[in-house]
């Protein structure tokens, strides 16, 4: 059973289903491509619909928006969805066209738990982006002291 759970990261589905609500049953939404439905699910933070799209073959790192952001970059304020995306193998070092990564976004949103989770999954605290040299520098300019400490430790551990 443990082996089955490791092979199937989708076992976190909740009892009540958002797949049956009015929004998703709207004829216009139902006729969208799976990729477009995935984009809507990401914008809405709809865990079950994101999972639904992943189960039907959407690549976890599909860019969701015109600026190339993946679901993991967009959803860093939602730890439950971050865990789902990581279970599906999301790239923790993905960057949008501006160089924003999931780690930079989590730092900006002051999401300590997500920062820790991303670092545990291999997020690079020294990955540069356009507006700041690294996530560590981003944190030094205003992040919570615990986030800064996590990033400093991760930098030392490299």
VEXLO-511576 format. One record per residue (C-alpha): residue in three letters; x, y, z. Coordinates in steps of 0.05 Angstrom, whole numbers, padded with zeros to 5 digits, always signed. Each point is the difference from the previous one (the first is absolute). Layout:
# residues N
ALAXYZ
...
# end
This chain:
# residues 158
UNK+00000+00000+00000
UNK+00057+00048+00016
UNK+00032-00015-00068
UNK-00067+00013-00034
UNK-00006+00068+00035
UNK+00071+00019-00022
UNK-00017-00017-00072
UNK-00067+00036+00004
UNK+00010+00069+00032
UNK-00073+00015-00012
UNK-00027-00032+00063
UNK-00014+00066+00036
UNK-00067+00013-00034
UNK-00052+00026+00047
UNK-00069-00028+00011
UNK-00040+00058-00027
UNK+00011+00012-00073
UNK+00009+00067-00033
UNK-00003-00036-00067
UNK-00076+00001+00004
UNK-00011+00073+00016
UNK-00035+00049-00046
UNK+00063+00033-00025
UNK+00030-00064-00027
UNK-00066-00023-00029
UNK-00010+00065-00038
UNK-00003-00020-00075
UNK+00053+00051-00019
UNK+00049-00026+00053
UNK-00016-00073-00015
UNK+00018+00012-00074
UNK+00068+00029+00016
UNK+00061-00042-00012
UNK+00030-00037+00059
UNK+00058+00049-00001
UNK-00048+00060+00004
UNK-00038-00034+00057
UNK+00066-00010+00035
UNK+00015+00074-00006
UNK-00067+00017+00031
UNK+00011-00049+00056
UNK+00067+00031+00015
UNK-00029+00070-00001
UNK-00055-00022+00048
UNK+00045-00042+00044
UNK-00046-00059-00012
UNK+00038-00060+00028
UNK-00047-00054-00027
UNK-00003+00030-00070
UNK+00076+00006-00002
UNK+00005-00072+00021
UNK-00053-00019-00052
UNK+00040+00032-00056
UNK+00065-00033+00023
UNK-00034-00068+00002
UNK-00023+00011-00072
UNK+00070+00014-00025
UNK+00014+00074+00007
UNK+00074+00009+00012
UNK+00012+00028+00070
UNK+00047+00053-00027
UNK-00046+00025-00055
UNK+00008+00076-00002
UNK-00067+00028+00022
UNK+00004+00072-00019
UNK+00028+00044-00055
UNK+00062+00014+00042
UNK+00019-00073+00005
UNK-00017-00012+00073
UNK-00013-00072+00020
UNK-00053-00021+00050
UNK+00054-00007+00053
UNK+00023+00072-00010
UNK-00072+00025+00004
UNK-00024-00042+00059
UNK+00055+00012+00051
UNK-00050+00031+00048
UNK-00037-00067+00005
UNK+00042-00053+00034
UNK-00050-00056-00014
UNK+00002+00013-00075
UNK+00076+00008+00003
UNK+00004-00070+00031
UNK-00045-00028-00055
UNK+00042+00031-00055
UNK+00065-00024+00032
UNK-00029-00070+00005
UNK-00011+00003-00075
UNK+00073+00021-00011
UNK-00006+00075-00010
UNK+00066+00035-00014
UNK+00018+00038+00063
UNK+00049+00043-00039
UNK-00047+00018-00058
UNK+00001+00074-00018
UNK-00049+00043-00038
UNK+00023+00048-00054
UNK+00019+00051+00053
UNK+00042-00050+00038
UNK-00050-00009+00057
UNK+00005-00069+00032
UNK-00045-00035+00050
UNK+00051+00016+00055
UNK+00001+00074-00017
UNK-00076+00002+00000
UNK-00005-00037+00066
UNK+00050+00049+00031
UNK-00040+00059-00027
UNK-00064-00029+00030
UNK+00035-00015+00067
UNK-00019-00074-00005
UNK+00049-00031+00050
UNK-00029-00070-00007
UNK+00003+00002-00076
UNK+00071+00029+00000
UNK+00022-00058+00045
UNK-00037-00051-00044
UNK+00031+00027-00064
UNK+00070+00000+00030
UNK-00011-00072+00023
UNK-00018-00018-00072
UNK+00063+00032-00028
UNK-00018+00072-00014
UNK+00063+00040-00012
UNK+00009+00058+00048
UNK+00053+00028-00046
UNK-00041-00002-00065
UNK+00003+00071-00028
UNK-00059+00037-00028
UNK-00006+00067-00036
UNK-00018+00048+00056
UNK+00045-00030+00055
UNK+00063-00042-00005
UNK-00027-00059+00042
UNK-00057-00021+00044
UNK+00047+00011+00060
UNK+00008+00073-00020
UNK-00076+00006-00009
UNK-00009-00026+00071
UNK+00053+00046+00029
UNK-00041+00059-00026
UNK-00060-00013+00043
UNK-00017-00073+00012
UNK-00018-00029+00067
UNK+00061-00018+00041
UNK-00019-00074-00001
UNK-00002+00001-00076
UNK+00067+00035-00002
UNK+00028-00053+00047
UNK-00027-00057-00043
UNK+00032+00030-00062
UNK+00067+00013+00034
UNK+00002-00071+00025
UNK-00018-00028-00068
UNK+00055+00042-00031
UNK+00051-00027+00050
UNK-00024-00072-00013
UNK+00014+00005-00075
# end
